[in-house]
Amino acid sequence: MDMSAEIDFSNLPKQAVPLFVLSPRRILADILSKGWVEGAIPFLALSCVVIGILLTTEDYFAPANLRNLAQYAADGGLVVLALLIVVAVGGIDLSVGSNFAMSAFAALFCFHILDLPVPAVLGVSLATGALIGSVNGILAGLIGCGALLATLGTMITTRGLFTLASQAQLVEISTSARVDDLWDWVGFEKLLSMPIGFWIWLLVAILVFVMFRQTRLGWHILAVGGNRKAARHGGIQVKTTAFLAYTLAGLIVGLAGFLFAARQNSIGADTGIGLEFFALTALVVGLGGFVPGRGPVVAVMIGFATVYILNNVLINAGFRGDFVQFSLGAIIVVIIAIDVKFQCRMRWHQGCAGPRSWPRANWTGRKMCCWMLPAISIAGRGTAA
């Protein structure tokens, strides 16, 4: 029996259906759902900062000033790379600032007090950073402590040791008259008009990029950060991978401390304070949020350049340090808020929404699908590699 013949649809109220909806949230969600947006965020942020500087400041991008910026950028750039490795494996490291200060002190102590040759000084600085990183790896990776609390404890302990050691040796380090050509070459010499530290930073960035793209360790780090359970089922040693990631990050921070010591030739009680939050801001800008299981080195370096230039401009403009810290914190809050608000909507538009026949009540299930599928995909690529 044809039921449609017994129903008169002509009396139903007619309502015009709009061709499109001008909703700001919908428009923003549609834009963020595009695949190229994540990579474009750091470029757009850097472009906005550069345009603002060009409109308000003269000769800021002069070659001499750019060389001066590059001279001081290498330390922070290396710390950001170290933090990227830790975040890629699904952790966080709040001790990078204290590790940086302790590694710099170890380099200065070995150079000025123990009179060790520069290669040995470099080895001690790298070993100091790797040791602190391995402690984080043991706590957060092997034992399974929460990364936030584990690295917070390491930060406080290392900062206390640095304060005690620096206060005892600060006068002797400051009054030392030792001079070494290789030490001065690392700290002040230029190659192709750019500081040596800049080229070291660029070399490390290339090595980290190759590690994520071409090595088994890099694939395993991304797989563990994407989904630990899937990585474990794929045969990856999750705890060992996390330990190696933290240790490698500490090694890079030790290198940054060595470059700082060679350039400054001194330290202070405030060395490295706030560096972890500066690096975290640069990482959030480069990643477009706090996203484990990814290693976009180029985007993170662009994010670092954006935050570094913005920080330098604010300081040169006469703003106080607390206002600069407020600005960095505001950047983190805004970017993470946008990421959390629209991340599931983005992945839903990219094909994780599931069948259209799912009822509205099953939104929670679709939301879990949006979060889990990209992570499982990353883990699968890492395992297969």
MARTITOR-863592 format. One line per field, with one value per residue (C-alpha): residue number from 1; y, z, x; residue in one letter. Coordinates in Angstrom, 3 decimals. Layout:
// residues N
i = NUM / ...
y = Y / ...
z = Z / ...
x = X / ...
aa = A / ...
This chain:
// residues 385
i = 1 / 2 / 3 / 4 / 5 / 6 / 7 / 8 / 9 / 10 / 11 / 12 / 13 / 14 / 15 / 16 / 17 / 18 / 19 / 20 / 21 / 22 / 23 / 24 / 25 / 26 / 27 / 28 / 29 / 30 / 31 / 32 / 33 / 34 / 35 / 36 / 37 / 38 / 39 / 40 / 41 / 42 / 43 / 44 / 45 / 46 / 47 / 48 / 49 / 50 / 51 / 52 / 53 / 54 / 55 / 56 / 57 / 58 / 59 / 60 / 61 / 62 / 63 / 64 / 65 / 66 / 67 / 68 / 69 / 70 / 71 / 72 / 73 / 74 / 75 / 76 / 77 / 78 / 79 / 80 / 81 / 82 / 83 / 84 / 85 / 86 / 87 / 88 / 89 / 90 / 91 / 92 / 93 / 94 / 95 / 96 / 97 / 98 / 99 / 100 / 101 / 102 / 103 / 104 / 105 / 106 / 107 / 108 / 109 / 110 / 111 / 112 / 113 / 114 / 115 / 116 / 117 / 118 / 119 / 120 / 121 / 122 / 123 / 124 / 125 / 126 / 127 / 128 / 129 / 130 / 131 / 132 / 133 / 134 / 135 / 136 / 137 / 138 / 139 / 140 / 141 / 142 / 143 / 144 / 145 / 146 / 147 / 148 / 149 / 150 / 151 / 152 / 153 / 154 / 155 / 156 / 157 / 158 / 159 / 160 / 161 / 162 / 163 / 164 / 165 / 166 / 167 / 168 / 169 / 170 / 171 / 172 / 173 / 174 / 175 / 176 / 177 / 178 / 179 / 180 / 181 / 182 / 183 / 184 / 185 / 186 / 187 / 188 / 189 / 190 / 191 / 192 / 193 / 194 / 195 / 196 / 197 / 198 / 199 / 200 / 201 / 202 / 203 / 204 / 205 / 206 / 207 / 208 / 209 / 210 / 211 / 212 / 213 / 214 / 215 / 216 / 217 / 218 / 219 / 220 / 221 / 222 / 223 / 224 / 225 / 226 / 227 / 228 / 229 / 230 / 231 / 232 / 233 / 234 / 235 / 236 / 237 / 238 / 239 / 240 / 241 / 242 / 243 / 244 / 245 / 246 / 247 / 248 / 249 / 250 / 251 / 252 / 253 / 254 / 255 / 256 / 257 / 258 / 259 / 260 / 261 / 262 / 263 / 264 / 265 / 266 / 267 / 268 / 269 / 270 / 271 / 272 / 273 / 274 / 275 / 276 / 277 / 278 / 279 / 280 / 281 / 282 / 283 / 284 / 285 / 286 / 287 / 288 / 289 / 290 / 291 / 292 / 293 / 294 / 295 / 296 / 297 / 298 / 299 / 300 / 301 / 302 / 303 / 304 / 305 / 306 / 307 / 308 / 309 / 310 / 311 / 312 / 313 / 314 / 315 / 316 / 317 / 318 / 319 / 320 / 321 / 322 / 323 / 324 / 325 / 326 / 327 / 328 / 329 / 330 / 331 / 332 / 333 / 334 / 335 / 336 / 337 / 338 / 339 / 340 / 341 / 342 / 343 / 344 / 345 / 346 / 347 / 348 / 349 / 350 / 351 / 352 / 353 / 354 / 355 / 356 / 357 / 358 / 359 / 360 / 361 / 362 / 363 / 364 / 365 / 366 / 367 / 368 / 369 / 370 / 371 / 372 / 373 / 374 / 375 / 376 / 377 / 378 / 379 / 380 / 381 / 382 / 383 / 384 / 385
y = 0.000 / 3.398 / 5.492 / 8.655 / 8.849 / 9.316 / 12.261 / 15.775 / 17.630 / 20.809 / 22.151 / 21.910 / 25.304 / 26.280 / 27.602 / 28.892 / 26.975 / 29.252 / 28.311 / 29.076 / 30.194 / 33.289 / 32.062 / 33.209 / 29.923 / 27.906 / 30.003 / 29.695 / 25.953 / 25.538 / 27.476 / 25.490 / 22.234 / 22.820 / 20.672 / 23.539 / 25.668 / 23.978 / 24.605 / 28.144 / 29.283 / 29.971 / 31.654 / 33.924 / 34.746 / 35.626 / 37.696 / 39.709 / 40.402 / 41.398 / 43.712 / 45.342 / 45.935 / 47.353 / 49.819 / 50.966 / 50.491 / 51.649 / 49.526 / 46.670 / 44.134 / 45.711 / 43.131 / 44.261 / 43.905 / 40.524 / 39.260 / 40.519 / 38.723 / 35.516 / 35.769 / 35.445 / 33.249 / 30.032 / 29.197 / 29.543 / 27.848 / 24.752 / 24.617 / 24.790 / 21.850 / 19.887 / 20.651 / 19.612 / 16.139 / 15.752 / 16.971 / 14.737 / 11.674 / 12.803 / 14.439 / 17.836 / 19.145 / 22.036 / 21.616 / 22.912 / 26.314 / 24.816 / 22.282 / 25.132 / 27.063 / 24.011 / 23.063 / 26.609 / 26.575 / 23.215 / 24.641 / 27.781 / 25.821 / 23.386 / 26.170 / 28.778 / 26.715 / 23.313 / 24.720 / 21.907 / 22.157 / 23.372 / 19.939 / 18.498 / 21.453 / 20.726 / 17.069 / 17.922 / 20.367 / 17.796 / 15.128 / 17.436 / 18.139 / 14.476 / 13.416 / 15.762 / 14.660 / 11.001 / 11.649 / 13.004 / 9.973 / 7.568 / 9.298 / 10.084 / 7.295 / 4.181 / 4.535 / 6.127 / 9.189 / 12.073 / 14.123 / 17.407 / 16.526 / 14.634 / 17.488 / 20.021 / 18.172 / 18.023 / 21.744 / 22.662 / 20.315 / 21.413 / 25.080 / 24.604 / 22.851 / 25.572 / 28.323 / 26.669 / 25.931 / 29.306 / 31.263 / 29.351 / 29.771 / 32.959 / 35.228 / 32.918 / 32.489 / 36.236 / 37.076 / 34.362 / 35.700 / 32.568 / 33.161 / 30.502 / 31.002 / 28.097 / 29.320 / 32.801 / 31.314 / 29.490 / 32.518 / 35.411 / 34.287 / 34.550 / 32.303 / 33.812 / 36.907 / 34.821 / 33.716 / 30.211 / 29.511 / 30.155 / 27.539 / 25.028 / 25.654 / 25.207 / 21.966 / 20.542 / 21.551 / 19.654 / 16.603 / 16.627 / 17.017 / 14.017 / 12.036 / 12.472 / 11.710 / 9.022 / 7.210 / 4.471 / 6.428 / 9.405 / 7.216 / 5.528 / 8.886 / 10.069 / 6.754 / 6.793 / 10.404 / 9.694 / 6.701 / 4.783 / 1.774 / 1.374 / 1.806 / -0.853 / -3.260 / -2.598 / -3.859 / -0.507 / -0.249 / 2.678 / 3.286 / 3.026 / 5.397 / 7.980 / 7.646 / 8.194 / 11.214 / 12.910 / 12.099 / 13.430 / 16.600 / 17.063 / 16.612 / 19.418 / 21.675 / 20.969 / 22.161 / 25.341 / 25.920 / 25.514 / 28.105 / 30.509 / 30.076 / 30.664 / 33.831 / 35.396 / 34.026 / 34.470 / 33.447 / 34.935 / 33.749 / 34.390 / 32.402 / 30.220 / 31.474 / 31.587 / 29.873 / 26.907 / 29.171 / 31.075 / 27.801 / 26.479 / 29.619 / 29.231 / 25.563 / 26.305 / 28.955 / 26.584 / 23.593 / 25.607 / 24.072 / 21.451 / 18.417 / 15.265 / 12.797 / 15.451 / 16.816 / 19.786 / 21.257 / 24.040 / 25.241 / 25.206 / 27.218 / 29.775 / 29.893 / 30.458 / 33.289 / 34.897 / 34.777 / 35.741 / 38.810 / 39.837 / 39.473 / 41.526 / 44.276 / 44.596 / 44.841 / 47.415 / 49.419 / 49.832 / 47.382 / 45.773 / 42.118 / 41.252 / 42.659 / 40.547 / 37.466 / 38.394 / 38.639 / 35.207 / 33.681 / 35.290 / 33.826 / 30.325 / 30.651 / 31.978 / 29.399 / 26.437 / 27.660 / 27.861 / 24.466 / 22.752 / 24.472 / 23.576 / 20.545 / 17.930 / 19.951 / 20.141 / 16.386 / 15.740 / 17.804 / 15.964 / 12.625 / 11.293 / 12.121 / 8.615 / 7.803 / 10.567 / 8.206 / 8.453 / 10.013 / 13.261 / 11.395 / 9.544 / 12.736 / 11.417 / 8.405 / 10.566 / 12.847 / 9.908 / 8.812 / 12.267 / 12.125 / 8.518 / 7.887 / 10.397 / 9.092 / 5.470 / 6.465 / 8.079 / 5.062 / 2.744 / 4.654 / 4.621 / 0.897 / -0.003 / 2.018
z = 0.000 / -0.985 / 2.191 / 0.430 / -1.466 / 1.780 / 3.002 / 1.721 / 1.830 / 0.296 / 3.629 / 5.309 / 6.074 / 3.613 / 4.862 / 2.746 / 3.159 / 3.056 / 0.610 / 3.187 / 6.792 / 7.708 / 11.155 / 12.398 / 14.212 / 11.133 / 8.857 / 11.221 / 11.573 / 7.789 / 7.375 / 10.090 / 8.516 / 5.476 / 5.396 / 4.695 / 7.670 / 10.312 / 8.286 / 7.433 / 11.029 / 11.883 / 8.505 / 9.078 / 12.617 / 11.439 / 8.561 / 10.943 / 13.235 / 10.328 / 8.818 / 12.189 / 12.664 / 9.160 / 9.805 / 13.207 / 13.263 / 10.921 / 9.980 / 12.278 / 9.527 / 8.541 / 7.993 / 11.066 / 13.337 / 11.838 / 12.572 / 16.132 / 16.496 / 15.116 / 17.628 / 20.560 / 18.896 / 18.724 / 22.426 / 22.494 / 19.114 / 20.345 / 23.484 / 21.325 / 19.253 / 22.449 / 23.703 / 20.328 / 20.709 / 24.185 / 23.114 / 20.020 / 22.257 / 24.300 / 27.236 / 28.463 / 30.013 / 32.462 / 33.422 / 30.195 / 31.756 / 34.800 / 32.594 / 30.366 / 33.349 / 34.845 / 31.517 / 31.059 / 34.579 / 33.933 / 30.798 / 32.560 / 35.579 / 33.419 / 31.255 / 33.871 / 37.033 / 35.793 / 32.681 / 30.487 / 26.698 / 24.799 / 23.329 / 26.855 / 28.048 / 25.288 / 26.302 / 29.960 / 29.008 / 26.745 / 29.429 / 32.018 / 29.801 / 28.843 / 32.511 / 33.541 / 30.516 / 31.397 / 34.919 / 33.320 / 31.033 / 33.954 / 35.917 / 33.095 / 30.676 / 32.455 / 35.827 / 34.391 / 36.611 / 35.234 / 32.946 / 34.397 / 38.017 / 37.168 / 35.204 / 37.730 / 40.437 / 38.224 / 37.513 / 41.210 / 42.155 / 39.302 / 39.967 / 43.607 / 42.675 / 40.153 / 42.710 / 45.274 / 42.770 / 41.022 / 44.272 / 45.366 / 42.084 / 40.569 / 41.733 / 40.489 / 37.123 / 36.722 / 37.603 / 35.451 / 32.762 / 30.632 / 26.880 / 24.210 / 20.461 / 19.944 / 22.826 / 21.307 / 17.848 / 19.089 / 20.957 / 18.611 / 15.223 / 12.083 / 9.050 / 5.900 / 7.965 / 10.414 / 13.925 / 14.468 / 16.940 / 14.215 / 11.937 / 14.787 / 15.470 / 11.767 / 11.634 / 14.672 / 13.173 / 9.977 / 11.984 / 13.985 / 10.746 / 9.230 / 12.440 / 12.295 / 8.577 / 7.959 / 11.175 / 13.178 / 16.420 / 14.950 / 13.662 / 17.039 / 18.848 / 16.642 / 17.030 / 20.828 / 20.945 / 18.597 / 20.492 / 23.141 / 23.120 / 19.343 / 19.423 / 22.143 / 20.179 / 17.153 / 18.993 / 19.883 / 23.215 / 24.510 / 27.745 / 26.100 / 23.323 / 25.835 / 27.803 / 24.666 / 23.680 / 27.049 / 27.013 / 23.478 / 24.427 / 27.415 / 25.156 / 22.873 / 25.874 / 27.034 / 23.649 / 24.025 / 27.458 / 26.002 / 23.279 / 25.876 / 28.085 / 25.178 / 24.129 / 27.522 / 29.380 / 32.620 / 34.324 / 36.811 / 39.284 / 36.731 / 33.896 / 32.222 / 34.324 / 32.205 / 29.265 / 29.453 / 29.056 / 26.190 / 24.407 / 25.097 / 23.568 / 20.436 / 20.237 / 20.583 / 17.845 / 15.527 / 16.149 / 16.235 / 19.629 / 21.975 / 19.682 / 20.429 / 17.727 / 15.284 / 14.422 / 12.036 / 12.544 / 9.960 / 11.380 / 14.929 / 13.895 / 12.256 / 15.453 / 17.421 / 15.090 / 15.565 / 19.357 / 19.504 / 17.308 / 19.141 / 22.493 / 21.253 / 19.870 / 23.119 / 25.173 / 22.829 / 22.955 / 26.705 / 27.987 / 31.322 / 31.617 / 33.397 / 30.482 / 28.077 / 30.190 / 30.173 / 26.376 / 26.009 / 28.386 / 26.502 / 23.234 / 24.747 / 26.194 / 22.972 / 20.663 / 22.918 / 23.404 / 19.640 / 19.154 / 21.771 / 20.516 / 16.859 / 16.732 / 16.756 / 14.282 / 11.975 / 12.057 / 11.595 / 8.394 / 7.222 / 7.189 / 10.749 / 11.283 / 10.510 / 8.623 / 8.276 / 9.610 / 13.119 / 15.413 / 17.215 / 20.546 / 19.421 / 19.341 / 22.075 / 19.986 / 16.981 / 19.138 / 20.322 / 16.719 / 15.785 / 18.486 / 18.063 / 14.315 / 13.474 / 16.367 / 15.283 / 11.735 / 12.939 / 15.083 / 12.172 / 9.897 / 12.556 / 13.166 / 9.513 / 8.993
x = 0.000 / 1.317 / 1.280 / 2.462 / -0.834 / -2.766 / -0.668 / -1.173 / 2.137 / 0.750 / -0.471 / 2.918 / 4.552 / 7.215 / 10.527 / 13.362 / 16.608 / 19.665 / 22.370 / 25.075 / 25.266 / 27.310 / 28.325 / 31.750 / 32.288 / 31.320 / 33.521 / 36.505 / 35.935 / 35.768 / 39.014 / 40.777 / 39.598 / 41.812 / 44.917 / 47.307 / 46.228 / 48.407 / 51.540 / 50.465 / 49.872 / 53.553 / 54.094 / 51.095 / 52.225 / 55.732 / 54.323 / 52.139 / 55.089 / 57.350 / 54.724 / 54.120 / 57.853 / 58.260 / 55.438 / 56.713 / 60.508 / 63.239 / 66.256 / 65.268 / 65.963 / 69.266 / 72.043 / 73.981 / 70.950 / 70.041 / 73.560 / 73.212 / 69.864 / 71.353 / 74.209 / 71.813 / 69.181 / 71.188 / 70.822 / 67.042 / 66.672 / 68.493 / 66.335 / 63.189 / 64.459 / 65.067 / 61.571 / 60.122 / 61.642 / 60.145 / 56.703 / 56.815 / 57.191 / 54.186 / 55.972 / 57.020 / 60.239 / 60.070 / 63.723 / 65.276 / 66.012 / 67.745 / 69.538 / 70.713 / 72.103 / 73.815 / 75.424 / 76.706 / 78.156 / 79.843 / 81.459 / 82.716 / 83.945 / 85.916 / 87.350 / 88.297 / 88.850 / 90.033 / 91.821 / 90.549 / 90.894 / 87.849 / 86.901 / 86.890 / 84.805 / 82.300 / 82.176 / 81.525 / 78.762 / 77.102 / 77.422 / 75.850 / 72.860 / 72.477 / 72.689 / 69.879 / 67.862 / 68.410 / 67.094 / 63.931 / 63.859 / 64.144 / 61.393 / 58.957 / 59.877 / 61.117 / 59.386 / 56.248 / 55.948 / 53.937 / 56.161 / 54.932 / 55.722 / 58.922 / 60.472 / 59.208 / 61.120 / 64.209 / 63.891 / 63.772 / 66.619 / 68.882 / 68.189 / 69.154 / 72.406 / 73.200 / 72.612 / 74.885 / 77.653 / 77.566 / 77.653 / 80.744 / 82.649 / 81.234 / 84.065 / 86.815 / 85.109 / 84.598 / 88.220 / 89.783 / 92.103 / 92.337 / 92.152 / 91.780 / 91.487 / 89.073 / 86.873 / 86.732 / 86.116 / 83.011 / 81.721 / 82.467 / 83.797 / 81.648 / 81.356 / 79.848 / 78.946 / 76.886 / 77.927 / 79.272 / 76.478 / 73.904 / 75.469 / 75.623 / 71.935 / 71.123 / 73.119 / 71.307 / 67.942 / 68.810 / 69.864 / 66.617 / 64.644 / 66.437 / 65.926 / 62.151 / 61.992 / 64.599 / 65.587 / 63.921 / 64.337 / 62.487 / 59.652 / 59.347 / 59.259 / 56.390 / 54.570 / 54.830 / 53.679 / 50.786 / 49.401 / 51.328 / 49.021 / 49.181 / 52.968 / 53.279 / 51.102 / 53.292 / 56.365 / 57.948 / 59.762 / 57.714 / 59.620 / 63.027 / 61.972 / 60.748 / 64.000 / 66.090 / 63.983 / 64.511 / 68.233 / 68.672 / 66.805 / 69.107 / 72.132 / 70.924 / 70.267 / 73.832 / 75.101 / 73.051 / 74.589 / 78.082 / 77.403 / 76.011 / 79.083 / 81.474 / 79.653 / 78.918 / 81.967 / 80.006 / 76.778 / 74.355 / 71.774 / 69.013 / 70.606 / 67.990 / 65.076 / 61.917 / 63.627 / 61.247 / 58.207 / 59.821 / 60.605 / 57.107 / 55.570 / 57.682 / 56.712 / 52.998 / 53.179 / 55.053 / 52.789 / 49.572 / 48.825 / 50.235 / 50.279 / 52.339 / 53.259 / 54.460 / 57.902 / 57.596 / 61.076 / 60.685 / 57.360 / 58.731 / 61.792 / 59.510 / 57.467 / 60.674 / 61.698 / 58.276 / 58.387 / 62.072 / 61.621 / 58.455 / 60.216 / 63.179 / 60.955 / 59.001 / 62.186 / 63.740 / 60.507 / 60.945 / 58.345 / 59.091 / 59.971 / 56.733 / 54.725 / 56.783 / 56.044 / 52.367 / 52.439 / 54.045 / 51.513 / 48.633 / 49.921 / 49.991 / 46.483 / 44.931 / 46.517 / 45.738 / 42.157 / 41.642 / 43.267 / 41.098 / 37.937 / 38.263 / 40.554 / 37.785 / 35.721 / 38.755 / 39.316 / 35.614 / 35.614 / 38.745 / 36.928 / 36.752 / 33.098 / 31.882 / 28.689 / 26.171 / 23.548 / 25.017 / 22.437 / 23.097 / 23.159 / 26.288 / 28.378 / 30.683 / 31.596 / 32.332 / 34.458 / 36.557 / 36.954 / 38.219 / 40.890 / 42.022 / 42.230 / 45.016 / 47.100 / 46.640 / 47.588 / 50.810 / 51.653 / 51.019 / 53.393 / 56.093 / 55.718 / 55.742 / 58.879
aa = M / D / M / S / A / E / I / D / F / S / N / L / P / K / Q / A / V / P / L / F / V / L / S / P / R / R / I / L / A / D / I / L / S / K / G / W / V / E / G / A / I / P / F / L / A / L / S / C / V / V / I / G / I / L / L / T / T / E / D / Y / F / A / P / A / N / L / R / N / L / A / Q / Y / A / A / D / G / G / L / V / V / L / A / L / L / I / V / V / A / V / G / G / I / D / L / S / V / G / S / N / F / A / M / S / A / F / A / A / L / F / C / F / H / I / L / D / L / P / V / P / A / V / L / G / V / S / L / A / T / G / A / L / I / G / S / V / N / G / I / L / A / G / L / I / G / C / G / A / L / L / A / T / L / G / T / M / I / T / T / R / G / L / F / T / L / A / S / Q / A / Q / L / V / E / I / S / T / S / A / R / V / D / D / L / W / D / W / V / G / F / E / K / L / L / S / M / P / I / G / F / W / I / W / L / L / V / A / I / L / V / F / V / M / F / R / Q / T / R / L / G / W / H / I / L / A / V / G / G / N / R / K / A / A / R / H / G / G / I / Q / V / K / T / T / A / F / L / A / Y / T / L / A / G / L / I / V / G / L / A / G / F / L / F / A / A / R / Q / N / S / I / G / A / D / T / G / I / G / L / E / F / F / A / L / T / A / L / V / V / G / L / G / G / F / V / P / G / R / G / P / V / V / A / V / M / I / G / F / A / T / V / Y / I / L / N / N / V / L / I / N / A / G / F / R / G / D / F / V / Q / F / S / L / G / A / I / I / V / V / I / I / A / I / D / V / K / F / Q / C / R / M / R / W / H / Q / G / C / A / G / P / R / S / W / P / R / A / N / W / T / G / R / K / M / C / C / W / M / L / P / A / I / S / I / A / G / R / G / T / A / A
